[in-house]
Amino acid sequence: MQHKSANLYRYTRNTIICLIALAVVGLFSFGLVQLDFSTSPMSFSISAGSTESLLNNGARGVTSILIVTTLALGSALLSIVSALPVFAFAVLLVVVVFYAVPGNGFDPSFVAVIAMLAAVFLAYLAGAFRDRTSHQRKVSEFFRHYVPSNLTDYYIDNPSGMDAVSDSRELTILFCDIKRFTATAETLDPDRLRDWLNAYFGVVSRVIHQHGGTVDKYMGDSVMAFWGAPEPSDSHASDAMHASLRIQEEVAVLSQQMQNLGLPPITIGIGMATGFANVGHMGSRYHMTYTAVGDPVNTANRLQRCTGYYDISVVVSESTVEKVPEYLFRELDTVHVKGRQRFVRLFEPVCPVEDASPALHKRLQLHDKAMQFYRQGMWSDAERLFAKLGRDDLTSREFYKKYVDRIQKIRTTSPNDGTAHILDLTQRIG
């Protein structure tokens, strides 16, 4: 209904504008207004013709009526492409009237008629362009709420990309989830839960957008995003890493604001993985979505769920670590997760290399040595270093205690077949 009203308004407005402008053309065509250039090449005068010239104008008057009617209808009802021949035909008729009809020679009003025709056509083009631009802007703003904004911008600049279905490219995938969401949701009524979630989604999505990522979808309390599409990027892993750390900072601020309003705090877990995935338009003729599928998507989802087990905020895959040499990472574990045949080495981002103190470098070197002993089955050496790390780093005491307890269990229950160091999380983490 609103669309029909908008069209009616546009047609009516175009008709009125064209009729007013073409009424002036009619005055010149009928001879009611004349231009006289004979006094001087640099000046002209306007004189009113007589009614008799209108009545005795013959073919010129009939043709002018046809021009006015055709142009008015064409301008009001036709598109730009269809209106162009109408205007061209009108100019042709004017030329015929002034030059081809016997007895009609050069008339100064010819210049005015042609100029008015050109002005009307240009005015019509400007109005149509304005309408089209306004419509595109409204549609773009509307769909930005449902389609990733960078995808919209990409297709505006690269319309041929809309014909592509999907392709395989290297991406970095991020999953961000609220910890203990189910328990929190039970304490809030639906309206407050909606506002609480929307505030969280807004913060996370804004940071992802600022760092060049594409928000894929919201799933309950989880946000999925990726870097490297629709526009290819060589820095997708680094951009995702920066975004993940910024998300933690922004959500921490939001969490404090929520608590000041009497709402539950927000604690998140982020999982990231890098690899080749298929990205593009997928779905059916009933519904399509721009998304990514593949091993890094599944891996990132599993790593996000691992954050709860290790009680840390961000877990990334080894493939992501290799792409971000400007960051220091602490190796967490080697695990077997559900839905993946190959084992995954997990890492925690610590800080940019340039920000690390000598003491931190030394502690991470000791940690790497302990992990090396652990992977090689050198249990006594690994246990000794893990115990020392736990005493020196109180914030990670529980983390290193898990390794000490695990080594003691491995000694009594696991065969030394080279895989004892791999933790099976297929049952603990879905």
Backbone torsions as a table, in degrees:
resi	resn	phi	psi	omega
1	MET	NA	-44.5	178.4
2	GLN	-66.1	-35.2	179.4
3	HIS	-64.8	-42.1	179.2
4	LYS	-65.5	-40.5	179.1
5	SER	-63.6	-39.9	179.2
6	ALA	-65.0	-40.9	178.1
7	ASN	-64.7	-42.9	179.4
8	LEU	-62.0	-42.5	178.1
9	TYR	-62.2	-43.1	-179.2
10	ARG	-65.3	-43.7	179.6
11	TYR	-64.1	-43.3	-179.3
12	THR	-63.8	-44.9	179.5
13	ARG	-62.4	-45.3	179.1
14	ASN	-61.2	-40.3	-179.0
15	THR	-64.1	-44.9	-178.9
16	ILE	-63.6	-45.5	-179.4
17	ILE	-61.7	-45.5	-178.6
18	CYS	-66.8	-38.5	-179.8
19	LEU	-66.2	-39.4	178.6
20	ILE	-65.2	-47.6	180.0
21	ALA	-65.0	-40.1	-177.2
22	LEU	-77.3	-18.3	173.0
23	ALA	-63.7	-36.4	176.1
24	VAL	-66.1	-40.9	176.0
25	VAL	-58.8	-40.6	179.9
26	GLY	-63.1	-36.5	178.7
27	LEU	-60.1	-42.2	177.9
28	PHE	-71.4	-41.5	-176.6
29	SER	-64.7	-39.3	-179.8
30	PHE	-81.0	-8.5	-179.9
31	GLY	86.4	9.0	178.3
32	LEU	-72.1	-27.5	174.2
33	VAL	-126.7	131.6	-175.9
34	GLN	-128.5	148.5	174.6
35	LEU	-105.8	137.5	-179.5
36	ASP	-123.8	111.1	-180.0
37	PHE	-100.3	7.1	-171.3
38	SER	-75.3	-21.6	-175.7
39	THR	-70.4	-38.7	-179.1
40	SER	-166.5	144.6	179.0
41	PRO	-61.9	-22.7	-174.9
42	MET	-99.9	-0.2	-178.7
43	SER	-138.5	166.0	176.8
44	PHE	-151.3	161.9	177.8
45	SER	-130.8	152.6	179.5
46	ILE	-112.6	127.6	177.9
47	SER	-130.0	143.7	-178.4
48	ALA	-81.5	133.7	175.4
49	GLY	-79.0	175.0	-178.6
50	SER	-95.3	161.6	176.5
51	THR	-64.0	-28.2	-179.8
52	GLU	-63.5	-34.5	179.1
53	SER	-66.9	-29.4	177.5
54	LEU	-70.3	-42.4	-176.1
55	LEU	-73.6	-28.3	-175.8
56	ASN	-105.8	24.0	-173.1
57	ASN	-81.7	-11.8	172.4
58	GLY	60.7	-132.7	-175.2
59	ALA	-60.3	-34.0	-179.7
60	ARG	-62.4	-42.4	179.5
61	GLY	-66.5	-43.5	179.0
62	VAL	-61.9	-45.1	-179.5
63	THR	-63.7	-38.2	179.7
64	SER	-63.2	-41.5	177.0
65	ILE	-59.3	-43.1	179.3
66	LEU	-62.8	-40.9	179.5
67	ILE	-61.7	-48.9	-178.4
68	VAL	-59.1	-47.6	-177.3
69	THR	-65.0	-46.3	-178.1
70	THR	-63.7	-44.9	-179.7
71	LEU	-64.4	-42.2	-179.5
72	ALA	-60.8	-47.9	179.3
73	LEU	-66.6	-43.3	-179.3
74	GLY	-63.1	-42.7	-179.1
75	SER	-66.3	-37.6	-174.6
76	ALA	-78.1	-36.6	-167.5
77	LEU	-109.9	-17.8	-173.1
78	LEU	-102.0	156.8	175.4
79	SER	-76.2	174.2	-178.6
80	ILE	-58.7	-45.8	-177.2
81	VAL	-63.5	-40.4	-179.4
82	SER	-76.1	-31.0	-177.7
83	ALA	-73.4	-26.7	-177.9
84	LEU	-58.9	-48.1	176.6
85	PRO	-61.2	-32.7	179.1
86	VAL	-62.1	-46.7	179.3
87	PHE	-66.2	-40.3	178.2
88	ALA	-62.3	-40.3	178.9
89	PHE	-66.4	-36.9	178.5
90	ALA	-64.0	-42.2	177.5
91	VAL	-62.6	-41.3	177.9
92	LEU	-59.8	-41.5	179.1
93	LEU	-63.0	-40.3	179.3
94	VAL	-62.1	-43.6	179.5
95	VAL	-62.1	-42.0	179.3
96	VAL	-61.9	-44.9	-177.7
97	VAL	-61.7	-43.9	-173.1
98	PHE	-83.0	-18.6	-174.3
99	TYR	-127.7	-31.2	-173.9
100	ALA	-91.0	-26.6	-179.3
101	VAL	-74.4	129.4	-179.4
102	PRO	-56.4	135.1	178.6
103	GLY	93.3	-11.9	179.4
104	ASN	-100.0	115.9	176.2
105	GLY	-106.4	-157.9	179.3
106	PHE	-67.7	134.9	178.4
107	ASP	-132.1	129.7	180.0
108	PRO	-55.6	-25.9	179.9
109	SER	-66.8	-17.4	178.1
110	PHE	-59.6	-42.0	179.6
111	VAL	-61.1	-43.0	-179.5
112	ALA	-65.4	-41.4	-179.4
113	VAL	-62.7	-46.8	179.9
114	ILE	-63.2	-42.5	179.1
115	ALA	-61.9	-41.0	179.2
116	MET	-67.3	-38.2	177.3
117	LEU	-61.8	-44.4	178.8
118	ALA	-63.9	-40.6	-180.0
119	ALA	-64.8	-41.7	178.6
120	VAL	-63.1	-42.1	-178.9
121	PHE	-65.8	-43.0	178.1
122	LEU	-64.3	-38.8	177.2
123	ALA	-63.5	-39.3	178.6
124	TYR	-64.9	-43.7	178.9
125	LEU	-61.6	-43.2	180.0
126	ALA	-62.9	-42.9	178.7
127	GLY	-64.9	-42.7	179.8
128	ALA	-65.5	-40.1	178.5
129	PHE	-63.8	-41.5	178.8
130	ARG	-63.2	-43.6	178.6
131	ASP	-62.1	-43.1	-177.8
132	ARG	-66.7	-42.9	179.4
133	THR	-63.8	-42.7	179.1
134	SER	-62.7	-41.6	180.0
135	HIS	-65.6	-43.5	179.7
136	GLN	-63.1	-38.7	-179.4
137	ARG	-65.6	-42.3	179.9
138	LYS	-65.1	-43.2	179.3
139	VAL	-65.0	-42.3	179.8
140	SER	-61.5	-45.7	179.8
141	GLU	-64.1	-35.9	-180.0
142	PHE	-66.4	-47.6	-174.7
143	PHE	-78.2	-14.3	175.9
144	ARG	-63.5	-21.0	178.2
145	HIS	-78.2	-16.9	-175.8
146	TYR	-119.3	-21.2	179.5
147	VAL	-119.2	139.7	178.2
148	PRO	-50.9	131.9	-174.3
149	SER	-62.7	-36.5	179.2
150	ASN	-70.1	-25.2	174.8
151	LEU	-70.0	-41.3	177.1
152	THR	-61.0	-47.4	179.4
153	ASP	-61.4	-39.2	-178.0
154	TYR	-64.5	-42.4	-179.0
155	TYR	-73.8	-28.5	174.6
156	ILE	-65.2	-40.8	179.2
157	ASP	-81.0	-25.7	-178.4
158	ASN	-131.9	73.0	-176.5
159	PRO	-60.7	-26.2	179.8
160	SER	-66.9	-20.8	-179.8
161	GLY	-66.9	-19.4	179.8
162	MET	-69.1	-19.0	-179.9
163	ASP	-80.3	-18.8	-179.7
164	ALA	-73.3	141.5	-179.8
165	VAL	-86.7	-65.6	177.8
166	SER	-164.7	160.7	176.6
167	ASP	-149.4	166.4	-178.6
168	SER	-97.0	129.6	177.5
169	ARG	-154.1	163.5	-179.4
170	GLU	-79.2	127.5	-178.7
171	LEU	-130.5	161.7	166.5
172	THR	-116.0	123.7	-174.9
173	ILE	-103.6	141.1	178.0
174	LEU	-129.5	133.6	170.9
175	PHE	-118.9	130.3	177.6
176	CYS	-124.4	128.6	-172.5
177	ASP	-137.8	147.8	176.3
178	ILE	-84.8	126.7	178.3
179	LYS	-74.0	141.2	178.8
180	ARG	56.5	39.0	-177.1
181	PHE	-66.7	-41.4	-176.5
182	THR	-59.3	-44.0	-180.0
183	ALA	-66.4	-37.8	179.6
184	THR	-68.2	-41.0	-177.9
185	ALA	-60.9	-31.2	-179.8
186	GLU	-67.2	-21.3	-176.0
187	THR	-91.8	-5.2	-175.9
188	LEU	-116.4	144.1	172.6
189	ASP	-74.3	162.1	-173.6
190	PRO	-55.5	-40.9	-177.8
191	ASP	-66.6	-44.6	-179.6
192	ARG	-69.4	-35.8	176.6
193	LEU	-63.4	-41.4	178.3
194	ARG	-60.9	-48.4	-179.2
195	ASP	-64.1	-39.2	178.9
196	TRP	-62.6	-45.6	179.5
197	LEU	-67.7	-43.3	-178.6
198	ASN	-62.1	-36.8	177.1
199	ALA	-64.0	-41.6	178.0
200	TYR	-65.4	-47.4	178.3
201	PHE	-59.6	-39.8	-178.6
202	GLY	-62.5	-44.3	-179.4
203	VAL	-65.8	-49.3	-177.4
204	VAL	-63.1	-44.3	-177.9
205	SER	-66.3	-38.3	179.4
206	ARG	-62.4	-45.1	180.0
207	VAL	-64.4	-42.7	178.4
208	ILE	-59.2	-45.3	-179.5
209	HIS	-64.4	-41.6	-178.9
210	GLN	-64.2	-26.5	-179.3
211	HIS	-101.8	19.9	172.1
212	GLY	79.5	15.4	179.5
213	GLY	-89.8	167.5	177.9
214	THR	-115.6	118.9	175.6
215	VAL	-74.4	117.0	-177.9
216	ASP	-80.7	-55.3	-176.7
217	LYS	-164.0	163.8	170.3
218	TYR	-109.6	130.6	-179.8
219	MET	-128.2	97.7	-175.0
220	GLY	65.2	-112.7	176.9
221	ASP	-104.4	8.7	-175.8
222	SER	-101.7	142.6	175.8
223	VAL	-115.6	128.9	174.7
224	MET	-110.5	132.5	178.8
225	ALA	-142.8	161.7	176.7
226	PHE	-146.4	158.2	178.0
227	TRP	-121.7	144.0	-179.5
228	GLY	110.6	0.3	177.9
229	ALA	-157.0	150.2	3.7
230	PRO	-71.8	-25.1	177.7
231	GLU	-89.0	129.3	178.2
232	PRO	-60.5	148.8	-178.8
233	SER	-147.3	137.2	175.9
234	ASP	-87.3	-11.6	-177.2
235	SER	-111.8	25.1	-174.3
236	HIS	-60.9	-39.9	-179.1
237	ALA	-68.5	-42.9	179.4
238	SER	-64.9	-42.3	178.8
239	ASP	-62.4	-41.3	179.2
240	ALA	-65.6	-37.8	179.5
241	MET	-64.6	-46.3	177.7
242	HIS	-59.8	-41.1	-179.1
243	ALA	-64.7	-40.3	-177.2
244	SER	-63.5	-40.7	179.8
245	LEU	-71.5	-35.6	177.4
246	ARG	-68.4	-36.4	177.7
247	ILE	-59.9	-43.2	178.7
248	GLN	-58.2	-44.2	-178.6
249	GLU	-65.3	-45.1	-176.9
250	GLU	-68.0	-40.1	-179.7
251	VAL	-68.5	-33.5	177.2
252	ALA	-62.4	-41.6	176.7
253	VAL	-64.4	-45.3	179.4
254	LEU	-61.9	-40.2	-179.4
255	SER	-59.9	-41.2	178.5
256	GLN	-65.6	-38.8	177.1
257	GLN	-63.7	-40.3	178.7
258	MET	-62.6	-42.0	179.9
259	GLN	-66.1	-35.3	177.4
260	ASN	-64.8	-25.3	178.8
261	LEU	-92.1	4.7	-179.5
262	GLY	82.7	15.6	179.0
263	LEU	-101.1	161.2	-178.9
264	PRO	-65.3	151.5	175.1
265	PRO	-69.5	165.1	-179.8
266	ILE	-119.1	118.6	175.1
267	THR	-118.8	130.0	-172.4
268	ILE	-117.6	162.1	171.2
269	GLY	-131.0	136.7	-176.9
270	ILE	-123.9	132.4	174.5
271	GLY	-120.9	138.9	-178.6
272	MET	-137.5	143.6	176.6
273	ALA	-147.8	149.8	-179.5
274	THR	-120.5	141.0	178.8
275	GLY	168.5	179.3	-179.2
276	PHE	-82.9	131.2	179.7
277	ALA	-139.7	161.4	175.7
278	ASN	-91.7	124.3	-176.1
279	VAL	-129.8	139.8	179.8
280	GLY	153.7	-160.5	-178.7
281	HIS	-81.7	125.0	-179.4
282	MET	-136.9	152.1	179.3
283	GLY	141.3	-143.9	-178.6
284	SER	-133.7	-179.2	179.3
285	ARG	-69.7	-11.3	178.4
286	TYR	-90.0	-29.6	-179.7
287	HIS	-160.1	132.3	178.4
288	MET	-121.7	153.4	176.2
289	THR	-144.9	151.3	176.6
290	TYR	-94.9	114.0	-172.5
291	THR	-150.7	175.5	177.9
292	ALA	-124.6	140.7	177.2
293	VAL	-135.2	148.5	178.5
294	GLY	146.2	-177.9	-175.1
295	ASP	-59.7	-43.8	-179.5
296	PRO	-63.7	-28.0	177.4
297	VAL	-67.1	-48.1	179.0
298	ASN	-63.6	-40.2	-178.9
299	THR	-64.7	-46.8	179.8
300	ALA	-59.4	-38.1	178.9
301	ASN	-63.7	-42.4	179.8
302	ARG	-68.7	-38.3	-178.5
303	LEU	-67.3	-33.8	176.5
304	GLN	-61.3	-39.3	-180.0
305	ARG	-70.7	-21.2	178.4
306	CYS	-73.8	-17.7	-177.4
307	THR	-61.2	-34.3	178.6
308	GLY	-67.8	-38.3	-178.2
309	TYR	-66.0	-40.5	-178.6
310	TYR	-92.5	-4.7	178.6
311	ASP	56.6	47.3	174.7
312	ILE	-131.4	171.0	-172.3
313	SER	-90.8	-34.9	-174.3
314	VAL	-132.7	130.4	174.1
315	VAL	-126.2	128.8	-179.3
316	VAL	-124.9	159.7	-179.4
317	SER	-86.3	164.7	178.9
318	GLU	-62.5	-33.8	179.8
319	SER	-63.9	-31.9	177.0
320	THR	-74.7	-41.2	179.3
321	VAL	-56.7	-41.5	-178.4
322	GLU	-64.2	-24.2	-177.9
323	LYS	-91.3	-6.1	-176.3
324	VAL	-127.4	72.1	-177.1
325	PRO	-70.9	-14.2	-178.9
326	GLU	-80.3	-0.3	178.7
327	TYR	-113.8	150.0	170.8
328	LEU	-94.2	141.2	-179.7
329	PHE	-130.6	152.3	173.8
330	ARG	-112.0	124.4	178.9
331	GLU	-69.2	132.7	-177.8
332	LEU	-98.0	-45.3	-171.9
333	ASP	-176.8	172.0	167.5
334	THR	-121.7	120.2	-170.3
335	VAL	-131.5	161.9	172.1
336	HIS	-113.7	115.3	-177.6
337	VAL	-106.4	158.7	-177.5
338	LYS	-64.7	137.7	176.3
339	GLY	85.8	6.7	-178.6
340	ARG	-138.1	129.1	-178.1
341	GLN	-76.8	-40.8	-177.6
342	ARG	-80.6	150.1	177.7
343	PHE	-74.6	156.6	-178.5
344	VAL	-123.5	130.1	173.3
345	ARG	-91.8	127.5	-175.5
346	LEU	-102.8	143.2	179.7
347	PHE	-136.3	153.8	175.2
348	GLU	-115.8	125.9	175.8
349	PRO	-67.1	136.7	-178.2
350	VAL	-103.8	-59.2	-179.7
351	CYS	-174.6	166.7	172.8
352	PRO	-61.0	146.3	-177.8
353	VAL	-56.0	-40.9	-176.0
354	GLU	-67.9	-18.4	-179.4
355	ASP	-94.4	-5.4	-174.7
356	ALA	-79.3	135.6	177.5
357	SER	-82.4	161.0	175.8
358	PRO	-56.7	-36.8	179.6
359	ALA	-64.4	-39.4	178.9
360	LEU	-66.7	-42.7	177.0
361	HIS	-58.8	-43.0	-179.2
362	LYS	-64.7	-41.5	-179.8
363	ARG	-66.4	-39.2	178.9
364	LEU	-68.6	-34.7	176.0
365	GLN	-63.8	-41.0	177.0
366	LEU	-65.0	-38.6	177.5
367	HIS	-63.4	-44.6	179.7
368	ASP	-62.2	-37.3	178.7
369	LYS	-66.1	-39.9	178.4
370	ALA	-64.8	-40.8	178.8
371	MET	-66.2	-35.5	178.1
372	GLN	-65.4	-45.8	176.0
373	PHE	-58.5	-41.9	-177.1
374	TYR	-63.4	-45.2	-179.4
375	ARG	-66.0	-31.3	-178.3
376	GLN	-84.7	-0.7	179.2
377	GLY	77.9	18.5	177.4
378	MET	-89.8	76.5	-167.5
379	TRP	-64.5	-40.4	-177.1
380	SER	-65.5	-45.1	179.3
381	ASP	-65.2	-40.9	-179.7
382	ALA	-65.3	-43.9	-179.3
383	GLU	-62.5	-40.4	-179.8
384	ARG	-62.7	-43.4	-178.3
385	LEU	-72.4	-38.3	178.4
386	PHE	-63.6	-40.2	178.9
387	ALA	-64.4	-40.5	178.9
388	LYS	-65.2	-43.1	179.6
389	LEU	-62.2	-37.8	178.9
390	GLY	-66.0	-35.3	178.2
391	ARG	-72.8	-36.1	-176.4
392	ASP	-80.8	-29.5	-176.4
393	ASP	-118.4	92.3	-175.2
394	LEU	-65.0	-30.7	-179.9
395	THR	-67.3	-21.0	-179.0
396	SER	-112.5	18.3	-176.0
397	ARG	-58.7	-45.6	-178.3
398	GLU	-65.5	-37.3	178.7
399	PHE	-60.9	-48.3	-177.8
400	TYR	-73.3	-27.7	176.3
401	LYS	-63.9	-34.4	177.1
402	LYS	-60.7	-39.0	180.0
403	TYR	-70.0	-40.2	178.3
404	VAL	-61.9	-44.5	179.9
405	ASP	-66.5	-38.3	-178.6
406	ARG	-66.3	-40.5	179.8
407	ILE	-62.8	-41.6	178.8
408	GLN	-62.8	-36.2	178.6
409	LYS	-72.8	-38.5	-179.9
410	ILE	-61.9	-39.5	-178.0
411	ARG	-59.5	-29.4	-174.5
412	THR	-103.5	-22.4	-172.2
413	THR	-120.6	-20.3	-173.0
414	SER	-109.5	137.5	175.8
415	PRO	-73.1	149.7	-180.0
416	ASN	-85.9	72.6	-177.3
417	ASP	-106.6	13.8	178.4
418	GLY	89.2	-4.1	180.0
419	THR	-120.4	6.1	-176.4
420	ALA	-65.4	-24.7	-178.2
421	HIS	-78.4	-9.8	-177.4
422	ILE	-85.8	125.5	-177.6
423	LEU	-91.0	127.9	179.4
424	ASP	-90.1	109.2	178.5
425	LEU	-108.3	14.3	-176.3
426	THR	-65.1	-29.4	-178.9
427	GLN	-94.2	-31.5	-177.3
428	ARG	-78.9	-33.1	-177.7
429	ILE	-124.6	118.9	-176.8
430	GLY	-72.3	NA	NA
